[in-house]
């Protein structure tokens, strides 16, 4: 009887680990780069590396802010065109990534890789294409049919796992009981 109580707790632990692992998809935290760098990733796609501070904000804080703004976008905003807007704060040049009236983040001239020869406009154009692809992926993930399919697959896998665990417990119970039953038959046969 004790064996029957253990698999459900194991199943619950496995289910909890799976739910936590799956729930963390989509947006990623600032991926560590070289010292002082932070990588903005959206939908498991690297968008841009922030290498310098902009308007007194560190690269890691810039990634956090950008992720927060992207996460707060409503589904209707994900389809809106992404616009690049040149900005200047003090002597710091940048290119703001804007969707409708929301500025998502600013790519600064200080973010360019030293010696790459890439201009701010070129780097912004590459990042824009990457971000548009990532936003399309996020929009796709938020569609009801995709969510329902994911929930259905998770339930199917949970049922299969539960059946396998139940089968393993049943097999272990039969295997453990057979030698004991055979021993009892031998004792009864001798007596």
C-alpha positions, -999 to 999 in steps of 0.1 A, spaced: 0 0 0 29 24 7 41 19 -29 9 33 -43 14 66 -25 49 73 -38 43 74 -76 17 102 -74 40 123 -54 68 116 -79 44 123 -107 34 156 -91 71 165 -87 78 157 -124 47 177 -134 58 207 -114 92 206 -130 77 204 -164 53 233 -158 80 255 -144 103 247 -173 76 253 -199 63 285 -182 97 302 -186 97 301 -224 91 331 -247 110 359 -231 145 354 -217 163 374 -191 195 393 -199 219 368 -212 254 374 -199 278 387 -224 313 399 -220 319 421 -190 294 450 -189 274 436 -218 238 422 -218 221 404 -246 184 411 -254 167 378 -263 130 376 -273 113 343 -282 147 326 -279 162 348 -306 191 371 -299 180 406 -309 209 429 -299 238 432 -274 239 463 -252 275 472 -246 273 506 -230 251 527 -207 225 549 -223 210 579 -204 227 566 -172 212 531 -175 234 500 -175 232 474 -202 215 448 -179 189 473 -168 182 483 -204 176 446 -212 152 443 -183 133 474 -193 131 463 -229 118 428 -219 92 444 -196 79 467 -224 78 438 -249 61 416 -225 35 443 -218 26 446 -255 -9 435 -263 -16 411 -291 -28 440 -314 5 458 -309 26 428 -319 13 432 -355 19 469 -356 49 480 -377 82 485 -359 96 520 -365 132 532 -361 135 567 -347 168 585 -344 173 600 -309 199 621 -292 203 625 -255 231 649 -247 259 637 -269 247 601 -271 232 591 -304 208 562 -306 181 546 -326 147 540 -308 127 509 -316 91 520 -315 58 502 -320 29 526 -323 35 550 -294 56 526 -273 94 529 -273 106 494 -267 143 502 -264 171 523 -277 202 510 -295 230 534 -288 262 542 -307 280 529 -276 265 495 -282 283 490 -315 311 465 -315 344 483 -316 363 478 -348 333 462 -366 329 492 -390 292 488 -387 272 521 -385 244 527 -360 218 526 -388 231 492 -401 231 476 -366 196 490 -360 183 476 -394 197 441 -385 182 443 -350 149 455 -365 146 424 -387 154 401 -358 129 418 -335 102 417 -361 107 379 -365 107 375 -327 75 395 -323 58 374 -350 69 343 -331 54 358 -298 22 367 -316 19 331 -330 25 316 -295 -3 338 -281 -29 326 -306 -57 305 -290 -53 274 -313 -16 273 -305 -22 276 -268 -50 249 -269 -27 226 -289 0 231 -263 -23 224 -234 -37 193 -252 -2 180 -258 8 186 -222 -23 167 -210 -16 138 -234 20 136 -222 9 137 -186 -16 109 -191 10 88 -209 35 94 -181 9 85 -154 1 53 -173 37 44 -175 42 51 -138 11 31 -129 23 2 -151 57 3 -134 41 3 -99 18 -26 -110 47 -45 -124 68 -40 -93 38 -51 -72 33 -83 -92 70 -90 -92 73 -85 -55 41 -105 -47 50 -135 -69 80 -149 -50 61 -144 -17 31 -163 -31 53 -190 -45 69 -194 -11 36 -197 6 24 -224 -19 56 -244 -12 51 -241 25 14 -252 22 24 -280 -2 49 -294 24 25 -292 53 
